[in-house]
Amino acid sequence: MSDAVEVVTCEVRGNTLKKAMDDAGLSQELTARRTGVMTSRQLNRLIHGEHCPSLERAVALSIVLGVPTDQLFRVVVRTRKAK
């Protein structure tokens, strides 16, 4: 019997990236560049809740913006047992 799970959906709610960027005085382009792990286009998708951030990107944004990760994103993940 396997305890493995698979992610069914991942949704970002309560995204405060834009506010954190404004508070830090950083543009979208500069924020993305400073993370070193994403493009401005990828950051735009995160800002608009169109994509869930990887752990690496979430932590990089947290460091660049000086805001704890859990204050930047509230991620809701739905899983099911893997087949």
Phi and psi in degrees as a GROMACS rama.xvg file:
@    title "Ramachandran Plot"
@    xaxis  label "Phi"
@    yaxis  label "Psi"
@TYPE xy
-97.4882  139.764  SER-2
-98.1628  7.53514  ASP-3
-66.7894  147.358  ALA-4
-125.79  160.345  VAL-5
-125.996  146.853  GLU-6
-78.3381  126.172  VAL-7
-90.1343  -50.1441  VAL-8
-144.845  155.793  THR-9
-137.949  124.825  CYS-10
-132.023  133.265  GLU-11
-94.9388  124.57  VAL-12
-122.53  151.181  ARG-13
66.1867  32.7464  GLY-14
-65.5431  121.036  ASN-15
-113.796  21.962  THR-16
-57.2052  -48.866  LEU-17
-60.1344  -44.2543  LYS-18
-63.4829  -43.9983  LYS-19
-62.3962  -38.6698  ALA-20
-66.1485  -43.8273  MET-21
-61.7769  -44.4373  ASP-22
-61.9333  -34.4655  ASP-23
-84.1069  -7.72822  ALA-24
70.0815  30.3416  GLY-25
-111.3  138.297  LEU-26
-77.3633  167.979  SER-27
-62.1416  -44.4432  GLN-28
-61.6352  -46.8516  GLU-29
-67.8079  -40.0321  LEU-30
-59.5406  -48.8539  THR-31
-60.4425  -45.4149  ALA-32
-62.4106  -41.6196  ARG-33
-68.053  -26.6235  ARG-34
-68.7446  -33.1407  THR-35
74.8335  3.21188  GLY-36
-129.52  9.87783  VAL-37
-156.747  162.359  MET-38
-97.5873  169.121  THR-39
-61.4246  -36.4335  SER-40
-65.5455  -42.2992  ARG-41
-64.3423  -40.7703  GLN-42
-63.1305  -39.7503  LEU-43
-58.7951  -40.8552  ASN-44
-64.401  -36.369  ARG-45
-69.008  -42.679  LEU-46
-58.1496  -39.5966  ILE-47
-91.5937  9.02519  HIS-48
68.0228  24.1862  GLY-49
-89.5716  -5.4867  GLU-50
-154.885  144.96  HIS-51
-87.223  136.713  CYS-52
-75.1887  146.777  PRO-53
-70.8765  162.964  SER-54
-59.1206  -42.3501  LEU-55
-59.3785  -44.5625  GLU-56
-70.7632  -39.8839  ARG-57
-62.2748  -44.0483  ALA-58
-67.3608  -41.7365  VAL-59
-60.4293  -43.9539  ALA-60
-63.6833  -40.8596  LEU-61
-58.2872  -44.5168  SER-62
-66.8271  -49.0794  ILE-63
-61.7965  -40.4595  VAL-64
-90.4482  -11.0867  LEU-65
68.323  33.0392  GLY-66
-129.886  133.898  VAL-67
-56.0293  142.521  PRO-68
-53.0939  -42.6338  THR-69
-69.6334  -11.0841  ASP-70
-92.6024  -15.8639  GLN-71
-86.1559  -35.9767  LEU-72
-136.251  146.529  PHE-73
-124.423  103.819  ARG-74
-98.5247  129.997  VAL-75
-109.063  120.543  VAL-76
-117.46  130.085  VAL-77
-109.035  132.45  ARG-78
-127.654  169.54  THR-79
-147.569  161.864  ARG-80
-63.233  136.979  LYS-81
-69.0893  146.862  ALA-82
